């Protein structure tokens, strides 16, 4: 992740949190991981930063998986089922952020990737 790279948001086009992040960060590129899954290198980068937290085990799609599939490692799960990625994953200001929580927005503001609150 480079400090000078433009912000990037990874998620799903129909995800409410991803839509909120895209609206707040209009200059960021957006990648729908269902249509354009992460490469092995991109998964490795995000997994190195977030570990198993990158897999959304609260998702309906997770609960629909059989126990054998749920037992796979995070990289294999995300390679086979990209929609299991917790969203959004945001790369901005040389840092990586996961989710669209108040904590994430505060950290993005501190990093200069989001404007101050009005």
C-alpha atoms as one frame of an Amber mdcrd trajectory, in Angstrom:
protein
   0.000   0.000   0.000   1.429   3.288  -1.050   0.674   6.629   0.611   0.269
   8.159  -2.841  -2.006   5.473  -4.312  -5.580   6.639  -4.793  -8.055   5.197
  -2.276  -9.614   1.875  -3.219 -12.760   0.229  -1.892 -13.352  -3.502  -2.243
 -16.813  -4.900  -1.622 -20.140  -5.655  -3.272 -22.174  -3.233  -5.358 -25.377
  -4.124  -3.498 -23.870  -3.827   0.018 -25.273  -0.904   2.037 -21.976  -0.340
   3.875 -20.087  -0.315   0.587 -22.547   2.183  -0.886 -22.075   4.446   2.154
 -18.275   4.239   1.830 -18.452   4.989  -1.899 -20.668   8.011  -1.275 -18.303
   9.343   1.401 -15.211   8.666  -0.740 -16.235   9.544  -4.310 -12.589   9.782
  -5.420 -11.958   6.138  -4.474 -11.980   3.379  -7.030 -14.488   0.619  -6.360
 -14.183  -3.057  -7.111 -17.081  -5.477  -6.821 -15.395  -8.664  -5.632 -18.317
 -10.783  -6.834 -17.747  -9.649 -10.441 -13.974  -9.247 -10.186 -12.617 -11.469
  -7.377  -9.416 -10.609  -5.567  -6.221 -12.153  -6.882  -4.187 -14.477  -4.675
  -1.757 -11.605  -4.040  -4.564  -9.197  -3.070  -6.122 -11.781  -0.743  -2.714
 -12.381   0.837  -2.219  -8.643   1.392  -5.620  -8.226   3.051  -5.301 -11.433
   5.060  -1.878 -10.315   6.310  -3.512  -7.142   7.601  -6.851  -8.478   8.884
  -6.407 -12.227   9.341  -9.554 -14.301   9.745 -11.562 -11.130  10.440 -11.644
 -10.706   6.657 -14.163 -13.586   6.514 -17.677 -12.470   7.426 -18.939 -15.365
   9.510 -22.172 -13.514  10.307 -23.263 -13.443   6.663 -26.201 -15.425   5.341
 -23.878 -16.877   2.698 -21.592 -18.199   5.488 -24.473 -19.916   7.268 -25.484
 -21.569   3.992 -22.114 -23.326   3.669 -21.687 -26.911   4.782 -19.423 -27.526
   7.813 -16.668 -28.981   5.626 -16.492 -25.783   3.578 -16.667 -23.607   6.694
 -13.591 -25.442   8.000 -11.428 -24.238   5.085  -8.738 -21.633   5.728  -9.633
 -17.989   5.080  -7.721 -17.767   1.789  -9.449 -20.839   0.341 -12.848 -19.585
   1.509 -12.397 -16.166  -0.087 -11.020 -17.674  -3.300 -14.054 -19.938  -3.652
 -16.664 -17.578  -2.169 -15.610 -13.905  -2.603 -18.934 -12.686  -1.162 -17.768
 -13.951   2.246 -15.336 -11.032   2.503 -16.216  -8.593   5.266 -17.038  -5.323
   3.580 -15.901  -2.851   2.681 -12.150  -3.322   2.687 -10.592   0.097   2.105
  -7.026   0.935   1.130  -6.299   4.627   1.699  -3.437   6.817   2.858  -1.076
   3.836   2.976  -3.333   2.005   5.418  -6.013  -0.688   5.295  -9.432  -0.487
   6.937 -12.193  -3.070   7.293 -15.887  -2.310   7.651 -17.699   1.014   7.660
 -17.916   1.661  11.389 -17.601   4.936  13.263 -14.108   3.789  14.261 -13.163
   3.252  10.605 -14.499   6.668   9.604 -12.583   8.337  12.461  -9.381   6.572
  11.402  -9.932   7.559   7.760 -10.414  11.192   8.814  -7.241  11.058  10.927
  -5.389   9.663   7.901  -6.747  12.475   5.714  -8.743  10.096   3.529 -12.115
  11.526   4.600 -13.018  15.157   5.144 -13.772  16.315   8.700 -17.342  15.933
   9.882 -19.525  18.988   9.434
